[in-house]
């Protein structure tokens, strides 16, 4: 679910949507705890923010490691 939330937030950032919208506030509250620490480490490349992609990759790696750990 967190991966989907991060993906949605990245897509929504391309459109002029009011950040005070209640649905946007929920999306920000759910995803910011994951994105903020990565954003501090990873700088923007011009106008491109690769933080969501890095977060999704990190979540997938962690999920795979946990799944492998449970299976053994």
HELIX and SHEET records of a PDB file:
HELIX    1   1 UNK A    2  UNK A   12  1                                  11    
HELIX    2   2 UNK A   22  UNK A   41  1                                  20    
HELIX    3   3 UNK A   51  UNK A   71  1                                  21    
END                                                                             
